[in-house]
């Protein structure tokens, strides 16, 4: 069982509005079962044998406020690393300080905010590259067609969320998905085999996403693929659980060597976990 093997969850969020209130202008305020403190998430990780996790700063709730994530990293004693949400004018000194506190990159949620919102992001891409920090992008449909040339030119390592969230109506030959596949050729790009529910048109186990997982694994190889739960599944259209995300991964990636690489070896090396 995968539960008994070492694992790193490469996309999850923490929400603790009692300790760290949400931004007044947040577009969405997670509540109820979506509230996800670092302490509770640690218990979830223990239950499934997950040793480390990459915490991603959420646009929902916190926006540019990374304090909740940074607090979790500080109290986690090496268990967590982070991807921060940053102002596009964030400078070298602030990036260096964030890196010292366990941040390994910055998140660019193009799917939520649009390509035009990040029109000025190239200088930040370069500053991230200079500090060997990751550029994490969440795109959907054909976003990557426009974004890919800029990512290729920036020199940073690139982390693509959730299969690139392709438009399934376009099929495997769709322009956006083709652009995600082509990034593999840079040798600097990594992709998360996660977020099936964000682009599937079917209920679990999201059978229509299987060809996309297969194509990404073939293009990137296990040395550049990652697994992630996307816990606590904000605004999910159907019930999702931590265990079923692991089971789905085991169904899609059946080779033990590939499982070992994706669940442990690749993220451990990429994010610098001990």
N, C-alpha and C positions, 0 to 999 in steps of 0.2 A: 504493500500500500504506500502511496505517496505520503501519507501522514507520518510515516516513520523515517522519511528521508529529509535531510537538511534542505531548507527552502528559503528563498528571499522573495518577498512580495514587492513588486516594482511599481505599484501605483495604488495609493490609498490616501485617505484624508483623515484629519482629526478635527472635531468640532467640540468646543467646550465654552458655550456662550455665558455660563455662570462666571467662569474665571477670565474669559477673554470675550467681551461682548462683541457682537457683530457690528460692522460698519453701518451707520444710519442709512446710507444710500445703497445698501446691498440689493442686487436684483432678485435675490432669493435667500431666504433665511431658513436653513435646515432646522427642523424641529422634530419632536417625538422620537421615533425610532431612527431618525437620521442623525441625532446628536451622538457623537462618537468621541469620547474622551480617550486620551492616550493610555490611561490606566486600563480602561475596558478593552481597548484594542490589543494591549499586551496580553490580556487573558484570552482573547480570540486567537492570537498567534500561538500561544502556548497550547491551546486545545488542538491545533492542527499541525504542530511541529514546525512552525515558521520561525526561524531564528532572527531574521532581520527584515526590515521594510524600508522602502523609499517613500517618505511622506511628501505628497505634492500639495503645495499651497493652493487652496481653492479660490476661484473667483467668486463663487457664492459664499456669502457670509463674511469673509474676511478681505477679499480684494487684495490690496497692497500691504495689508497688515499681516506680517509673518510671525507674530509673537507666539501664537498658539503652537505652531509647528516648531519653532525654535525652542520653546519650553519643553516640548516632548523630546526633542533631540537631546537637550541638555540633561534631562532626567533619565533618559534611556540608557545611559552608560555604554554607548557604542552600538546599541541595537538599531538605531535609526540614522538615516541620512535624509537630506531634504532637497526639494526643488522649490525655489522661491518664486513668488509673483513680484515683479519689479516694475518700477517706473522706467520708461524708456531712456530717461536721462541718468539712470543709476550709474555712478562713477566707479573708477578703479578701486578707490579706497574702501567704499562700502562693499563692493564685491569681495574684496580681499578679507574684510571682516566677516562677512557671511560665510565664506569658505572656511575660515578658522573655526566657525561655529557648527560646521557639519553640513553646510549647503554644497551640493555638487553641481548645481545648474539652475537655470531659470526656465519658467513655463511661459509659453506663448499660445494662448487659447484662441487660435484663429477660427475654429469652428463656432465659438461663441461670439467673438468680437469682430470678426471679419478681417480679410486681408488688408484692407485700407487702414484699419486701426494701427497696423504695424508697419506702415509705410516708412517710418523713421527708425526702424529697429536695427538696421544694418550696423550702425556704430556700436550698439549694445552687443550684437553678435560678435563683433571683433574684440570688444573688451572681455567678453566671456571666453573667447578662444585664447586670448593672451594669458589668462589664468587657468587654462585647461579645465574650464567649466563647460557643462553640457548645455546645448540649446534643445529644449524639449518642446515639440510642437504637437498640438492637437488640431488636426485638419479634418475636413469632411468633403465628400464629393470631389470636385475638381480644384479645391484650394491649392493642392500641391503643385499643380501645373504652373501657377504663378510664383509660388514660393520657392520651388526647388532651385532655380538658378541662383537665388540669393544665398540659400543654404550651402550650395556647392562652393560658392566663392568666399565664404566667411572663414573657413579654416577650423571651425569648431567641430567637435563631435556632436552628432545629431541623434536625438531620441524621438521616435515617432510613436505617438499614443495610439492604442486601440485599433491596430490593423490599418491605420490611416482612414478609418471610417468611410469605406468606399460606397458609392452609389450602386447598389446591386442591380438596378434596372439597366445599367450600362454593361454588365457582365465583366469578366476578367480583363477584357481589352479596353475598359474604360480609361479615359485619359488620366484621371486623378490617380487611380490605382497603378497605372503604368508608371506614373511619375514616382510613386512611392517605391515600386519595385526597382526602378532605375537608380535610386539613391544608394542601393546596396553596392553598386559599383564603385562608390567613393572609398569604401573601406572604413569610413568614419561614421556610418549610420547604423543605428540599432532600432529594432521595432518591438513593440509590446504586443504579444499575441493575447489580447484582452479586449474587453468592451464589446463582446459579440452582440449584446442586447442593444447597443447604440446604433447599429446599422442593419441588423437582421429584420426581416419581415415575418419571422416565424417565432413561435414560443420555444422555450428551452427544449432540446439542446441546440437550437439555432442551426439547423441542418444546412441552411442556405449560405452560411458563412464558412463552411468547411473547405471549399475550394480555395478561398482566399488565405486561410491559414496555411494550406498546403503550398500555395505559390510563394508566400512570404518565406516560409521555412526553406524552400528550395533556393530562393534568390539570396537570402541573407545568410543561411546556414545557422546551425545552433549556436555558433560562437558570436552571433550578432542578434539573437532573439532572446526575449525576456518573457516571463510570466507575471501576471498581475491580477489581483482580485477586483480592483476598483471599489473596494469597501469604503464607505457604507452604502454605496449604490444610490446616490442622490437622484430623486425624481424618476425612479425606476418605473417602467410601464408594466412590469410584472414582478412577482416575488423572486428575489435572488438571495442566495445564501453562500456563505464562504465555502462550504464543503462542495457544493455543486460546481463552483468555478474550478476547483481542483480536479473534480471528476471529469469535467469537460476537457481540461487540459490533457489528462491521462488518456482520454478517448482519441484526441486529435494527434498527440505526439506519443507514439507507442514505443519508439526505440529507447532502450534504457540509457544509452550513451547521450542521446539528444536530451532526454529528460534531465540527466545530471548536469549537462551544460547549461540548459535554459533555466532550471530552477536554482542552480547554485554557482557553478563555475563562472559563467559569463557575468552575472550581476555582481558577484563578489569582487571580480577583477575590475569591472567598470566603475563601480562606486567606491571601491576601497574599503570594503568591510574586512575586519580582521578574521 
